[in-house]
Structure formats: structure tokens, C-alpha cells
Amino acid sequence: MPITLAPVALPDLGPLLTQPQIPSATYAARADAALQAAGTDWLVVYADREHFGNIMHLSGFEPRFEEALLLLGPGGRRVIITGNESESYTAIAGLGGIEVLRAQTFSLMGQDRSQNPRLSDRLRDAGIKAGDSIGLVGWKYLSAEEDDECAQSFFVPHFIVNALGRSIGHSAQLIDATPVLMHPETGHRAIVDVDQLAAFEWAAVRCSQALFRVVAGVRVGDTEFEALGRLGYEGDPVNVHTMFASVSEGENIIGLRSPTARRLKKGDGVTTALGYWGALSSRAGLLTDHDEAFLTPAKAYFEALITWYETAHIGVTGGDLFSAVTEKLKSAGLKSALNPGHLGSHEEWLHSPVRPGSIERLRSGMPFQVDVIPVPMPAGWALNCEDMVAFADAKLREEIRQRYPDMHARIAARRRFMSDKLGVALSDDILPLSSTPLYLPPFWLQSDKVLVRE
């Protein structure tokens, strides 16, 4: 069926109501399950300002300015160790029964270290002792292909690894337990509960609506700052720096760039992205009202996006999804700059089963970023259309309907919109979370004209 450009209005799904919250019992169940899966006496989870997703998932707390550790141990022991500034901030944690210990070495340099400077003392106070086994969770992990000793390689500051090793004795077991949380098929954060999906859908709505205010409102003569000012940003916690970049014809666009005072001209290539905890939206195109030459690769890219949505479903392997999308792109002389799709979470990118030859399967409960970035593009051109979805089997969809009826209604309306207006019918197990699902205007000065399948 042919791809064409057509005027299509975004549906008004109404205002968001009560913001979803993660119940304390959910955090407790996550913590207990993670410790059991690690198979060690203790599960120690590292966090800092940028790498906070694992501790946030298990406790509802994330450190500000400094590092922190979450210790889960025997007899339901739950301890957070952090520095001067985050000590009081631990009150936001949703995980019950937490003891808070301060290790001032986690504090910023120059702050007071006269009371509790030694991390090793705090580890002992928490109950870690010689002979205990520890599963240590960093912010990512190595595979066997990357290192022969991957189980003893940690994405955690060395002084923490050292202190843990001394606390249990260097002959005791200290292993990398990061895959327990971050494995792309079985990780506890790869497959989340209904409460987390509801929180992520809330973020996806706000994120996508804010981003599209930029796309729809941008004008020739704006500075990039002025264009991005249309976000209407209200303080939602972000998972990436906010991006906006523009270039003249013949210049290479750098999509990761932050905005500048550059003024936009008609015909510029433009790209922007916004990420909140649990969601990211991105769009790229031309700042013009029409360009027939640009429309040809845009249509081919849209076909590849349709291939993603029509191939991805519960049970499909990441390798098969990778092949289907990359083959469609290849037919137009394109490829995907990164993996065509990955797990989303509090971070923008958790992991991805979508890799060449991957046998890891998409599963119910996975929050997913549709992330197909077409390259190469001629200098001065940019194309992108990224939004969040989730996979849910009949049981999880019914749980959403009962627990979060407003979310259920919004998802149903998005699915109808994609089918009736964009010509893309989804399998029952794909839940579009964004308010701009597959809504791609290639020409930003005609932002209500989008690509559709007739």
C-alpha cells in the first residue's frame, strides 16, 4: 500500500488525572525478588546522579549530587548508604524498613568528613561481615565476549569494590549481579509491573506533548533556544539532556547537540529530542513546507517504521525484529544508526534484545523505545520519529483496564488513531504510550501533514 502525505490532526485524549505512584508493597516485592535471584547473602546496588535507575527501581530513591549504595541482605535487611546531601532526601524512598547510614566519602569534595568518613565502617555497621557473599550491581555489565572475567568486572568505582572486598575477605564471593536487573530479556527492569507501566505512560504523554509543541510551533527566524522554549517545561525529571540542532543545506547535523542562539532559516535540517523518566520522544525533518526530493527517503523511512510496528510482538526474537527493519531500510539504501529499538526505563536506554542474531524474545511487561534512526542522510537533512510503547499480554492488559482505566482508554484511542488515520493496525499486545504515536511530519512548517499508509 502506498505511503502519502496527508493532513491528520492529533486526537485530543483529555487531561491526565492522578499521577500514578509505585506502592510500597511493589518496591518490597522487587527488592525481595532481586536478592533471591542474585543467590548471594547481599545484593549491593550502586548509584550516582547519572546512573540511578537500578536503585530507583528497587527503592524509589535516587541520589542527588553524590553516590549511594542500596544494601539488601539477610532477614529482610534494607540499608541505604549515602553522603551529606542525600541523607535527608532518602525520606522519599518508597521501600519500607530502610535504615539510612551516612558515609561522608560519598559527599562532594570539600564538604564535612569529620563524622563518618569511612565507607568500610558503614558497611560493617550495615551487617556485612567476613565470609558473606555479595552480588554487586553496577550501571551496566560486560558480556563474555568483552572480557574473560566478566563476572568479576564491575561498572562501579574501584574504591567501592575494594571496600566490599575487604569487608567480606578477598577469598569470599563478590560477583557482578547487574544482569539480574538489566538483562535484555529476563532482567527485573526489562519486564515491569502494571504500576511502573502506568508511571511510564504518564511520562510518555507529557514528554510527547511537550516535544510536539516545539515541532508544531517552530518558526523561521527563531533561535534554537526560542524554538525549544515552546516545550512548556514544568520540571519533570529528565533522563537525557534536551536536544535541538539545526543546520543549513550541505552541513552535517549533530543530533545530540544542545540548543544554541543560531537562528533558523527555511530549508534547514532540524532535530529535537526530550526524555523524561520512562519516556523519550524525538522528531527530525526539514524546516520547510515541502520538498519533493526529501519526501522520497521520508516515505522509505516511514515504511521501515511500519515494519517495526507490524513485526514486533510478544515472542518475536530481537534478531528477527532487527533483520526485518534493517532489510526494509536497506532496500532504500539506508541503515539504522543504532539498534532499531531498545528497552526504555528511568534511563533513556536500559538494554536491547534487538541485535543481529539475538535469540532474546520480546516479553509481556517490556517498555520499549521505537528508535530507528536512518543513516546515511545527505548533509543538511535529518529524519527521526521516536516514541515509547509497551508489550502486554491479555492478563496485563486486563490489569491495566482494571487498575488504570484512564490509561487503558488513552491506549485504545491511540491504537484506533494509528489504524483509522495512519493506516497501521497493531497487534493486540503493542500498547502505544506516546500521545504522538507514529506521527511523523517531514516538513515542520506543515506539521499537521504527516506520512500515512493509504
Number of C-alpha atoms within 10 A of each C-alpha: 8 8 17 15 17 16 14 17 13 14 11 9 14 8 8 12 9 8 9 16 12 18 13 15 12 18 20 19 12 21 23 15 14 19 23 15 16 21 13 19 19 23 31 24 23 25 26 20 13 16 19 23 27 28 27 19 24 26 26 20 24 26 23 18 16 20 24 27 25 25 27 25 23 13 7 13 14 22 21 23 24 30 26 20 18 21 20 11 14 20 13 11 19 22 24 12 12 19 14 17 19 22 25 25 19 24 22 15 9 6 13 14 17 8 9 16 17 16 21 18 14 18 21 14 12 20 16 22 15 16 14 17 22 27 25 27 28 25 21 18 21 18 12 10 8 9 11 11 11 15 18 16 17 20 16 19 11 10 10 14 17 12 16 24 19 15 20 20 16 13 11 15 16 22 19 24 26 26 20 21 26 25 20 24 22 16 17 21 29 26 25 18 18 19 18 22 25 23 18 25 27 23 26 27 22 22 29 28 17 21 24 23 16 22 28 16 15 22 19 15 13 15 19 22 15 19 23 27 15 17 20 12 12 8 7 12 12 19 22 17 13 16 19 25 23 32 24 17 15 12 14 16 22 15 18 15 16 16 18 14 10 15 16 23 17 16 23 23 28 28 27 27 28 24 26 26 22 29 34 31 30 23 26 27 27 25 28 19 14 15 13 8 8 18 17 12 18 22 20 20 26 24 22 27 24 21 19 22 21 16 18 24 23 19 11 15 22 26 17 20 28 23 16 17 26 22 16 20 24 13 11 15 14 20 23 20 12 14 21 27 27 25 29 26 28 22 22 22 18 23 22 23 25 25 20 14 14 15 15 20 21 27 21 23 22 24 31 29 26 25 24 26 22 24 16 13 16 13 14 19 25 29 25 25 26 26 24 30 26 25 24 25 16 11 10 16 21 14 17 21 14 11 14 16 13 19 20 18 14 22 21 13 17 22 23 16 22 19 15 11 17 24 17 20 15 19 15 14 19 22 23 27 29 28 27 25 22 24 26 25 28 30 24 28 21 16 22 20 20 20 24 27 18 13
